[in-house]
Amino acid sequence: MKVNYGSTVPISTVDWHGKVSIVFFLRGCPYRCPYCQNHALLFESNLVDASVLEAEIKKSRPFVSSVVLSGGEPLMQKEAVIQLAKFAKKNGLLIGIHTNGYYPHVMAELIKEGLVDKFFIDVKAPLDDAESYAKAIGCNDYTDIHINPQVVIEKVAESIYLVLDNNVNLELRTTIIRDFMGSSDEVYNIARSINELTGRRDVTYVLQQGFAENAMLESLRDIKPLSRDELLELAPVAHEFLDNIYVRSKEKGNEKINFNSV
């Protein structure tokens, strides 16, 4: 079994809050998000045998409790993900998957086989606004993206339903990029759309500090990231619709917001 492999972080405490993980970045993605920091993974191929990654899992086993598959978009490589997840499970490790939500049919198969303990789904724009989603995933800036943004938001919605309906742990998160995606109005509408989609306030939602210095779109590279304080100011906006709000920043890591003290 070959894996289109990007890189590994042998020990991470930031990719799954509360867990120590080994993280594999897999290549390929159907999107061309202008602010993407991992765009080098989108355009080249590096096929390695799955046994190479399995050896890394085995080596990290004494130090980690989980394996996180990220990217790129890992679910583009269904068979590789299934094999790696089975291997991790066999070695007593939890499995987390970072995904853009575009492959609910792959998620359904993984859930059916009991191979994933937590999904981390990017919500890049309001889930009822195809125009904003088109901007977020690069439809306005790149000619090599050939997907319908309305179909994208339908697939993301299906993915969120799927995880919640099967009682698998879920984190939704939005990467906040100043003057691109993450204004107060945009956060308001993303949180509202999540609440309207799920009918729930208890869904975990993370406002994630975005860094654009290595963005795929060169015109974004001079944008200054929002500070932790600026992210904290956005939390009450999302709290209009959702209760479990976190802010993730370089300054303080992952913080659950206590709105009684805000």
C-alpha positions as CSV (number, residue, x, y, z in Angstrom):
1,M,0.0,0.0,0.0
2,K,1.4,3.4,-1.1
3,V,0.8,6.6,0.7
4,N,1.2,10.1,-0.9
5,Y,3.2,11.3,2.1
6,G,4.2,14.8,3.1
7,S,5.8,14.9,6.5
8,T,5.6,13.8,10.2
9,V,5.5,15.6,13.5
10,P,6.7,12.8,15.9
11,I,5.3,14.3,19.0
12,S,2.6,17.1,19.1
13,T,0.5,18.5,21.9
14,V,-1.3,21.0,19.7
15,D,-3.0,18.9,17.0
16,W,-5.4,17.2,19.5
17,H,-6.0,19.2,22.6
18,G,-5.4,17.1,25.7
19,K,-3.6,14.3,23.8
20,V,0.0,13.7,22.8
21,S,0.0,12.7,19.1
22,I,2.1,11.7,16.2
23,V,0.9,13.6,13.2
24,F,1.2,12.6,9.6
25,F,0.6,15.2,6.8
26,L,-0.7,13.5,3.6
27,R,-0.5,15.1,0.2
28,G,-3.3,16.3,-2.0
29,C,-6.4,18.5,-1.6
30,P,-9.4,19.4,-3.7
31,Y,-9.3,23.0,-2.5
32,R,-6.9,25.9,-3.1
33,C,-7.4,28.0,0.0
34,P,-5.4,31.2,-0.6
35,Y,-4.2,31.3,3.1
36,C,-3.1,27.6,3.1
37,Q,0.3,27.2,4.9
38,N,0.7,23.6,3.6
39,H,0.4,24.4,-0.1
40,A,3.6,22.5,-0.9
41,L,1.6,19.3,-0.2
42,L,-0.9,20.1,-2.9
43,F,1.1,19.9,-6.1
44,E,3.7,17.2,-5.8
45,S,3.7,13.4,-5.2
46,N,5.8,11.5,-2.8
47,L,4.7,7.9,-2.7
48,V,6.1,5.8,0.1
49,D,5.0,2.4,1.4
50,A,2.6,2.5,4.3
51,S,5.1,0.4,6.3
52,V,7.3,3.5,6.6
53,L,4.6,5.4,8.4
54,E,3.7,2.3,10.5
55,A,7.3,2.1,11.6
56,E,7.1,5.7,12.8
57,I,3.9,4.9,14.7
58,K,5.6,2.0,16.4
59,K,8.6,4.1,17.3
60,S,6.4,6.8,18.8
61,R,4.1,4.4,20.6
62,P,5.8,4.8,24.1
63,F,5.4,8.6,24.0
64,V,2.0,9.2,22.3
65,S,-1.6,8.2,22.9
66,S,-2.9,9.1,19.4
67,V,-2.3,9.3,15.7
68,V,-3.6,12.4,13.8
69,L,-3.9,12.3,10.0
70,S,-3.8,15.7,8.5
71,G,-2.8,17.4,5.3
72,G,-3.6,18.4,2.7
73,E,-6.8,16.4,2.9
74,P,-6.1,12.9,4.2
75,L,-9.4,11.5,3.2
76,M,-8.5,11.8,-0.5
77,Q,-6.4,8.6,0.3
78,K,-9.1,6.4,1.7
79,E,-7.3,3.1,1.5
80,A,-4.2,4.5,3.1
81,V,-6.1,6.1,5.9
82,I,-8.0,2.9,6.6
83,Q,-4.8,0.9,6.7
84,L,-3.0,3.4,9.0
85,A,-6.0,3.7,11.3
86,K,-6.3,-0.1,11.6
87,F,-2.6,-0.3,12.4
88,A,-2.8,2.5,15.0
89,K,-5.8,0.8,16.6
90,K,-4.0,-2.5,16.7
91,N,-1.3,-0.7,18.7
92,G,-3.7,0.7,21.2
93,L,-3.7,4.3,19.9
94,L,-6.6,6.7,19.3
95,I,-7.2,8.1,15.8
96,G,-8.0,11.7,14.9
97,I,-8.6,13.1,11.5
98,H,-8.3,16.7,10.3
99,T,-10.6,17.1,7.3
100,N,-12.2,19.8,5.2
101,G,-15.4,17.8,5.3
102,Y,-15.5,17.2,1.5
103,Y,-15.5,13.4,1.8
104,P,-18.5,12.3,4.0
105,H,-18.7,8.9,2.2
106,V,-15.1,8.1,3.4
107,M,-16.0,9.3,6.9
108,A,-19.0,7.1,6.9
109,E,-16.9,4.0,6.1
110,L,-14.3,4.9,8.8
111,I,-17.1,5.4,11.4
112,K,-18.8,2.1,10.4
113,E,-15.5,0.3,11.0
114,G,-14.9,2.1,14.3
115,L,-11.6,3.5,13.1
116,V,-11.9,7.1,14.2
117,D,-12.1,8.6,17.7
118,K,-12.4,12.3,16.7
119,F,-12.9,14.3,13.6
120,F,-11.7,17.9,13.3
121,I,-13.7,19.6,10.5
122,D,-12.8,23.0,9.1
123,V,-15.7,25.3,8.6
124,K,-14.1,27.9,6.4
125,A,-17.1,30.2,5.9
126,P,-20.8,30.3,6.7
127,L,-22.4,27.0,5.8
128,D,-25.3,28.7,4.0
129,D,-23.1,31.1,1.9
130,A,-21.7,29.5,-1.2
131,E,-20.1,32.8,-2.4
132,S,-18.1,33.1,0.8
133,Y,-17.1,29.5,0.7
134,A,-15.9,30.0,-2.9
135,K,-13.6,32.8,-1.7
136,A,-12.3,30.7,1.2
137,I,-11.4,27.6,-0.9
138,G,-9.8,29.5,-3.7
139,C,-12.4,29.5,-6.5
140,N,-11.9,33.2,-7.0
141,D,-8.1,33.0,-7.3
142,Y,-7.1,29.7,-8.9
143,T,-8.2,28.1,-12.2
144,D,-7.2,24.6,-11.2
145,I,-10.1,24.2,-8.7
146,H,-13.0,22.5,-10.3
147,I,-15.6,22.1,-7.6
148,N,-19.0,23.7,-7.1
149,P,-18.9,25.7,-3.8
150,Q,-22.6,24.9,-3.2
151,V,-21.8,21.2,-3.4
152,V,-18.9,21.8,-1.0
153,I,-21.1,23.3,1.7
154,E,-23.6,20.5,1.3
155,K,-20.8,17.9,1.7
156,V,-19.5,19.7,4.8
157,A,-23.0,19.8,6.3
158,E,-23.4,16.1,5.6
159,S,-20.1,15.4,7.3
160,I,-21.1,17.3,10.4
161,Y,-24.5,15.5,10.6
162,L,-22.8,12.2,10.1
163,V,-20.3,12.7,13.0
164,L,-23.0,14.0,15.4
165,D,-25.5,11.3,14.5
166,N,-22.9,8.6,15.2
167,N,-21.8,10.2,18.5
168,V,-18.2,10.5,17.4
169,N,-16.2,13.3,19.0
170,L,-16.2,16.4,16.9
171,E,-14.4,19.7,16.8
172,L,-15.4,22.4,14.3
173,R,-12.8,25.1,13.7
174,T,-12.3,28.3,11.6
175,T,-8.9,29.7,10.8
176,I,-9.1,33.4,11.2
177,I,-7.2,35.5,8.7
178,R,-7.3,39.2,9.1
179,D,-9.1,41.0,6.3
180,F,-9.8,37.7,4.5
181,M,-12.0,35.5,6.7
182,G,-12.9,36.1,10.3
183,S,-14.5,39.5,10.7
184,S,-17.0,39.8,13.5
185,D,-19.9,39.5,10.9
186,E,-18.3,36.4,9.4
187,V,-17.8,34.7,12.7
188,Y,-21.4,35.6,13.6
189,N,-22.7,34.0,10.4
190,I,-20.5,30.9,10.7
191,A,-21.6,30.3,14.3
192,R,-25.2,31.0,13.3
193,S,-25.0,28.6,10.4
194,I,-23.6,25.8,12.6
195,N,-26.4,26.3,15.1
196,E,-29.0,26.3,12.4
197,L,-27.6,23.2,10.7
198,T,-27.2,21.2,13.9
199,G,-30.0,22.6,16.1
200,R,-27.5,22.5,18.9
201,R,-25.5,24.9,21.0
202,D,-23.1,22.3,22.5
203,V,-21.0,21.7,19.4
204,T,-17.3,22.5,20.1
205,Y,-16.2,25.4,18.0
206,V,-12.6,26.7,17.8
207,L,-11.5,30.1,16.6
208,Q,-8.0,29.4,15.3
209,Q,-5.3,32.0,14.9
210,G,-4.2,32.0,11.3
211,F,-0.7,32.9,10.0
212,A,-0.4,34.1,6.5
213,E,3.3,34.6,6.1
214,N,3.6,31.4,4.1
215,A,0.2,31.7,2.4
216,M,-0.2,30.2,-1.0
217,L,-1.6,33.6,-2.3
218,E,1.4,36.0,-2.1
219,S,-0.8,39.1,-1.6
220,L,-1.8,37.7,1.8
221,R,1.7,37.1,3.1
222,D,2.1,40.6,4.7
223,I,-1.1,40.3,6.7
224,K,-0.6,40.5,10.5
225,P,-2.2,37.6,12.4
226,L,-4.9,38.5,14.9
227,S,-3.6,38.6,18.4
228,R,-5.0,36.4,21.2
229,D,-6.9,39.4,22.6
230,E,-8.5,40.0,19.2
231,L,-9.5,36.4,19.0
232,L,-11.0,36.6,22.5
233,E,-13.1,39.6,21.3
234,L,-14.6,37.3,18.6
235,A,-15.6,34.6,21.1
236,P,-18.7,36.3,22.5
237,V,-19.8,36.8,18.9
238,A,-19.8,33.1,18.3
239,H,-21.4,32.6,21.8
240,E,-24.6,34.1,20.4
241,F,-25.2,30.7,19.0
242,L,-22.8,28.2,20.5
243,D,-21.7,27.5,24.0
244,N,-18.4,25.5,23.7
245,I,-16.1,28.1,22.3
246,Y,-12.3,27.8,22.3
247,V,-9.6,30.2,21.2
248,R,-6.4,28.7,19.8
249,S,-3.4,31.0,19.7
250,K,0.4,30.9,19.6
251,E,0.4,32.9,22.8
252,K,-1.7,30.6,25.0
253,G,-2.5,27.5,23.1
254,N,-6.0,26.1,23.4
255,E,-8.3,28.0,25.8
256,K,-11.9,27.2,26.6
257,I,-13.8,30.5,27.1
258,N,-15.7,30.9,30.3
259,F,-18.4,33.4,29.4
260,N,-19.3,34.0,33.0
261,S,-16.0,35.7,33.4
262,V,-15.7,37.4,30.0
